[in-house]
Amino acid sequence: MKNWKKLLACLLVGLMALTVFTACDASVGAPMGPKPSDAASAKALCDRFKKTYSVELSEKAYSIANWVAGTSVSCDTSKDKTEFYRVVKANNEARASLKEEKYATAFENLSMGAFGPDNFVPGFEIETEWSLKDDTIRFTLPKDGSVTETMTKAAEGKTKLGVAYVVKDGVSYAVVLFG
């Protein structure tokens, strides 16, 4: 009996080892996840908006991307995959902070992490009144390479830019912050 258990354990270990060598390349079917910006993607956005790259803002953007990717149950993409949506219930403090444009405070209240002072603006859309459920908000992330009206407005008067991504089905969606 002991030999069978050892043999079964060895077979299971071998099977798990084989799964390490399977092809996983962030393409269709891969799990959704956050991705920090690379030099080329950050440079393209900085050039487009004439802003200076900020490591601090990119780290905050990564925290947001990580939070967005953390729950796929309430996430979906647009039909043509130009936008990515996350719907979430928000407490009253988070909703009030979003309406007052105190984004760091709002994101901390949504358990995204520690953001420090309210000195940045998201370059993605946050809707607080989009449904009949008054405790629901929706984040809309644009596809990487897209420039939206929300980004353009957020960039006005700002000097720095940070970016990270949520990758779903091989497509990157931008989490852009301006400060």
VOGU-3710 file (C-alpha; in Angstrom, 3 decimals, decimal comma):
1> mknwkkllac> 0,000/0,000/0,000  2,845/2,383/0,839  4,433/1,761/-2,563  1,179/2,696/-4,344  0,986/5,952/-2,405  4,592/6,755/-3,290  3,972/5,920/-6,950  0,823/8,046/-7,013  2,679/10,930/-5,345  5,503/10,674/-7,915
11> llvglmaltv> 2,995/10,662/-10,789  1,262/13,750/-9,414  4,580/15,562/-8,963  5,527/14,635/-12,526  2,189/15,892/-13,841  2,579/19,195/-11,996  6,121/19,539/-13,362  4,829/19,077/-16,910  2,336/21,911/-16,459  5,278/24,279/-15,885
21> ftacdasvga> 6,436/23,652/-19,455  3,109/24,365/-21,167  2,849/27,451/-23,361  1,587/30,465/-21,434  2,141/33,716/-23,270  -0,606/36,143/-22,166  -2,674/35,294/-25,214  -6,303/34,241/-25,453  -7,260/32,011/-22,564  -4,531/33,291/-20,245
31> pmgpkpsdaa> -5,707/34,620/-16,910  -6,295/38,336/-16,561  -3,541/40,211/-14,779  -1,777/43,515/-14,180  1,311/44,535/-16,129  3,701/47,414/-15,413  4,475/49,808/-18,234  7,492/49,191/-20,398  9,755/51,936/-21,713  8,180/52,020/-25,190
41> sakalcdrfk> 4,565/52,250/-24,017  5,360/54,907/-21,404  7,426/56,949/-23,884  4,643/56,880/-26,467  2,125/58,252/-23,960  4,551/60,839/-22,581  5,333/62,034/-26,113  1,652/62,130/-27,029  0,709/64,269/-24,014  4,061/66,091/-23,661
51> ktysvelsek> 4,459/64,936/-20,054  7,349/63,649/-17,975  7,289/59,977/-16,985  6,702/59,381/-13,261  7,757/56,154/-11,561  5,615/57,084/-8,534  2,466/57,527/-10,654  3,235/54,313/-12,542  3,438/52,420/-9,253  0,050/53,842/-8,268
61> aysianwvag> -1,315/52,904/-11,699  -0,007/49,368/-11,171  -1,848/49,171/-7,823  -5,047/50,114/-9,631  -4,372/47,601/-12,433  -3,732/44,900/-9,845  -7,010/45,726/-8,090  -8,971/45,766/-11,358  -7,503/42,425/-12,425  -8,089/40,933/-8,978
71> tsvscdtskd> -11,769/40,207/-9,592  -12,792/39,015/-13,016  -16,392/38,342/-11,960  -17,429/41,948/-12,529  -15,173/42,616/-15,520  -15,947/42,641/-19,226  -14,614/44,047/-22,470  -16,446/45,939/-25,176  -17,520/43,950/-28,212  -14,577/45,160/-30,310
81> ktefyrvvka> -12,199/45,067/-27,283  -11,492/48,805/-27,346  -12,507/49,172/-23,694  -12,403/47,147/-20,512  -14,971/47,607/-17,738  -14,964/46,773/-14,056  -18,102/47,265/-12,015  -17,747/47,394/-8,251  -19,800/48,268/-5,210  -18,420/51,305/-3,426
91> nnearaslke> -18,943/52,497/0,105  -20,273/56,008/0,737  -16,826/57,397/1,564  -15,365/56,168/-1,733  -18,303/57,507/-3,746  -18,123/60,915/-2,018  -14,373/61,116/-2,620  -14,808/60,241/-6,300  -17,433/62,962/-6,728  -15,103/65,459/-5,008
101> ekyatafenl> -12,247/64,272/-7,275  -10,179/63,109/-4,302  -8,966/60,035/-6,129  -6,257/58,846/-3,733  -8,763/58,880/-0,866  -11,395/57,120/-2,985  -8,989/54,412/-4,167  -7,800/53,799/-0,607  -11,454/53,434/0,469  -11,900/50,858/-2,300
111> smgafgpdnf> -8,975/48,860/-0,802  -6,606/49,436/-3,715  -3,665/50,243/-1,444  -2,019/53,368/-0,023  -1,923/56,305/-2,428  -0,827/59,241/-0,273  -1,906/62,771/-1,171  -4,705/63,554/-3,638  -2,330/64,951/-6,246  -3,243/62,970/-9,355
121> vpgfeietew> -6,124/62,516/-11,771  -7,035/59,257/-13,539  -6,945/59,278/-17,316  -9,705/56,667/-17,458  -13,411/57,059/-16,948  -15,069/56,438/-13,592  -18,857/56,486/-13,617  -20,674/56,823/-10,301  -24,237/57,207/-11,615  -24,383/54,627/-14,390
131> slkddtirft> -27,025/52,288/-12,979  -30,012/52,203/-10,681  -27,826/50,750/-7,954  -26,562/53,799/-6,130  -23,704/51,866/-4,502  -22,189/50,794/-7,846  -19,443/52,466/-9,866  -17,856/51,521/-13,181  -14,236/51,901/-14,254  -13,648/52,049/-18,020
141> lpkdgsvtet> -10,087/51,438/-19,220  -9,189/52,194/-22,848  -7,197/49,823/-25,012  -3,463/50,540/-25,027  -2,619/53,040/-27,744  -6,031/54,724/-27,564  -6,341/58,371/-26,602  -9,684/59,242/-25,063  -11,395/62,499/-24,199  -11,065/61,554/-20,524
151> mtkaaegktk> -7,273/61,272/-20,915  -7,044/64,567/-22,745  -9,046/66,393/-20,055  -7,088/64,756/-17,232  -3,774/65,790/-18,810  -4,646/69,500/-18,826  -2,415/71,431/-16,455  -0,475/68,328/-15,378  3,241/67,741/-15,869  3,703/64,042/-15,071
161> lgvayvvkdg> 2,260/60,771/-16,318  2,247/57,215/-14,987  0,853/54,105/-16,648  0,255/50,395/-16,072  -1,999/47,876/-17,786  -4,653/45,245/-17,263  -4,123/42,417/-19,739  -7,150/40,323/-20,687  -7,237/37,810/-23,532  -3,904/39,125/-24,822
171> vsyavvlfg> -5,133/42,736/-25,049  -3,679/45,497/-22,847  -5,938/48,186/-21,357  -4,294/51,328/-19,963  -4,484/52,655/-16,415  -3,116/56,179/-16,913  -2,612/58,706/-14,125  -1,651/62,386/-14,509  -0,057/64,469/-11,769
//
